[in-house]
């Protein structure tokens, strides 16, 4: 007997099944994408599955999967496919995860080498069941990739390591090139959208990374269309700049199922351009703000631009003044 689509969703998100259906309305044309069918997409999927690796591209139902996988760009999700949290916006399966796979760091490093990736993005589910939240596993993955592909730049997207003292330090000392932790939304919406997290705890993570190693690029992302106000977004941008965050991504929230938080509104492309201008004026080295922007979308290209922007800024500040 085949499993229905609704049954699959119930298995992935059992905690949400008592929620009423909350339709978000028809998607506007600027965020509609074609189903992935390319040869590159199939090859990327086969490689990940052959090495028993998970990707956030599939697990989070990213709308850009067809474009990215065609170019053999994938964002790997470590520590399994089951999250111990149940955020109202997220499509990743929730429940009690399995034990960590001790071979995952080496398998992931093999995939990065086989795909000849110049830049790789690694994220994870929340692992509140682990003593360090999975921080040591993150460090081992970074070390394995460094060993096998020393020229590959590494970007990580971490959970908040809630109530795990020393976890951020473990990951930061492994020296990823980019340390990303998403704030996701404005503080007012945390109780309904990200109830397992705390806004200022997440902000402190980004600030702490810069204290440990100022050379690591820090990055954070926001979803819009959840009911936030423009002045609230502006305040969050200011908070991020106080923490010296280098890169901000802003994208449209899309409802994974009818049981998830509904879309409050679809933000127009022109508004995204306005948000980008606002963020650049506040001093971010790099800003990506479009309806389809996601944390790892065009991450390789954006990293190169961000590094160039830092080098340009450092060169400008090191030049002697005319008075000298």
N, C-alpha and C positions, 0 to 999 in steps of 0.2 A: 504494500500500500504506500503510495507516494505521500510525502509530507507537504502540506500546504504552505503557502508563503506566510500566512498568519501564524502557523504553528512554529515555523522557523524563527520568526521574530519573538514569539513567546519564550522559546528556548534560550534565546540570546539575552532577553531582558525580562526575566520572570517578575522582577520587582515592579515593573511598570504596567503590568497587565490589568491592574485595578483602575488605572487612569482612564478617564473618558477619552474617546477619540477627539482629537483637536486638529482638524485640517487647517493647513496654512494657505490654501488657495493656489491658484495656478501660477507656476513660475514664469517670470517675464522672459522674453526672448534672449536677453543678454546673459542669462546663466544656463541656457540649455546646451547640453553637450551630446555628442554622438556616442553610441555604444562602442566599446573598444573591440576591434577586429584585426588589427595589424599583425604581421609576422613578428615584429619586435615585441609586441605585447605578449604573444604566446610564448616566445622564448624566455622572456623575463619571468613569467608566471611559472613555467616549467622548471627553471633553474631554482627559484625560491622553494618550490614544493619538493624538488629532488633533494635538496639539502635540509628539508624540514624546517624552513625558516618562515616566519610570519612577516607580513608587511602591513604597515598602517594604511597603505593605499587601499588594500582590500578590506581590512577590518573596520576602518572608519568610513568606508564607502565614499572615498574621495572622488569628486567629479572630474578631476584631472588625470585619472589613472590611465586612460587611453593615450593621451598625449605624452605623459611621462614615460610609461612603459615602452612605448614605441621607440623612444630614444634610449631605452635601457637605463632609465633613472628610476630607482626604487628607494623608498624609505623603509628601512627594516625595523621591525618591532620585536624587541627581545623580551625574554622572561615569560613567553607563552602568549596565548590569545585571550586570556580571561582576566578581567580587572576586578580588584576588590572594592572599587567605588561604583557608584551608580549615578553619574552626573546626568542631568536632565537633557543635555545636548548631544551626548556621545553615543555612537553606534557600536563601540567595542563591547563584546560580550562581557557580562558580569557574573560573578560567582566566586567559588573557591578555586584558585589556580592549582596546577600541578607543581611538583617539585621542579627546581631549575634543571635545565639540561646542561651538564658539564661540558658537552661538546659544542655548545652553541657558539662560544667565542671563536673557536677554530673554524667551524662551518661558515660563520658569517664572514670571517677573514678570507676564506676560500672564495666565497661568492663575490666579494669586492674585487679580488684579484682576477677571477674569471671574467668579470664584466669590465675589467680595466677602468674602474671608476676613478675619476680624478677628485671627486668630492662625494662623500657618503653621508647620509642622514640616518641617525639611529635614535629611535624612541623606545618607549616601553609602556606596558600597562602599569597601573599602580599595584604595588606589592606590599600592602600594609601588613601582610602575614610574615614578612621577613624582618629579621632583627635590624638590618640596615636599609630596609626598603629596596634592596637590590643594587645599592651603590657599588659594592665590590664587584658585582657582575658587570656593571657598566664599565668599571675600570679595566676588567679583564678583556672585555670586548675591544676597548680602545687599544690596549697593549697588543692584542693579537693582530689587529689591523695594521698597527704601526710596524710590527715585525714583518708581516707579509707584503705590505704595500706602503713603504715608508714615505712615498711622495704623495699619497692620497691625503687630502685634508678631511678632517672629521668634524661633523656637526652633530651634537646630541640634543635631544629634546626630552627633558626629564620630568617626572612627576614632582610633587612638592616634598617628598620624603617626610611626611607628617610625623612628628614625635620620634624622629630618628636622629638623635644627636650625632654630629660628625659625618653624616652621610654626604652632605654637599662638599665637605672638605675632601673626602675620598675621591669623588668624581673630578673635582676641579684639579686636584694634584696629579691626575692622569693626563692632564693638559690637552683636552680637546681643542680644536681650533675655534669652534663656536659652541657656546653653552646657551641653549635655548630653554626657556621655561615660560609657558604661556600664561598670562593673567586671564585670558579668555573674555572677560567682561568687566563691567564697572562694579565697584564695591556694593552698591545698592542691590544688585541682582544676584549676588552670591548665594543668599539663602535659598533661592528657588532654582538657580541654574547650576551652581557649583557648591552644593551644600556640604560636601565633605572637605572643602578647602577653606582657607582664610586669605583674603586679599593681601593683607600686609605681611603674612608669612611668605607668600609667593614673591612679593616684592623684595623681602629681605634675602631670599635666595640669590636673586640677581645681584644685589648689592654685595653680598658676601663673596661671590665669585670674583668680582672686581677687586675686593680687598685681598684675596688670596693671590691672584695673578692678574694685574691690570692689562697684560697683553692678550688675554683671552677675549675674543669678541663675545658680547652678550646680546641676546635677542629675545624678543617676546612678541606674542600675537594676541590680537583682539578679534572677536566676532561682533558684527553689527547686525541690526535687525531683530534684536531681542527685547527692545523697549528702552534702550539706553537713550540719554539725551546728549546733544552736542556738547554742552558745557561739562558733562561728566566725562566724555571722551577726552576733552581738552585737559581736564584735571589728571586723568590717568597718564596721559602723555607727559605731563609735568612730573608726576611721581616717578615715571620711568627714567626721565632725564636726570632727576636728582640721584638715582641709582646708577647713573652713567651708562645706561643701556644704549648700545650702538645701533641696533636694527629693530624696526617695528614693522610687523605685518598686520594688515587689516583686511578681512574678508567677510563675505555675506554668510550668515548662519543659514544652513539648510536643514530642515527637519528630517531626520532619518526614517522615523515611522510616525504613525498617528498618535502613538502613546508618548512620544517625546515632546519637549517644549515646542509650542507652535512658533512660527515666524510671526513677529509683530508687524513687520513691513519689509519689503524688498527695497533696499537702498539703491539709488540710481548710480550709474557710472559717473555722472558729474559730481555727485556727493562724495564718491570715493576720491576723486581728484582733489576736491576741497580738503578732505581729511589728510591726503598726502601732503598738500601744501602747508597745512597747519603743522604737521609733524616735522617737516623739513625746517620750518621756521624756528622750531624749538631746539634744533641742533642734532637730530639723529643723523648718523653717518649714512644710513640706508633706510629707505621706506618703500614697502610694496603695498599698494592699496588699490585693489580692484575687486569686483564681485567674486571672482574665482580664486583669489589669492588664498593660499593655505601655507602653513608654516614651512613646508619643504618644497613648495612650488618654485621651480627655477632656482633652487638653492645653490647650485654650482655657479651659475652666472652671477647671481646676486652676491655670493661670497667674493668672487673676483672683483666686482665693482666696489664692495665695501672695503676690501683690503687696499685697493687703489685709492679710495677716498681717504683712508687713514694715512697712507703714505704722503698724499698731497697735503693733508692738514699738518702733519709733522714737519714736512719740508718748509711749509709757510711759516710755522712758529719758530723754526730754528734759524731762519735767515736774519742776519744782523740788520738793525734799523739804520736809516740814513744818518742818524745822529751819531751812531757808533763808527 
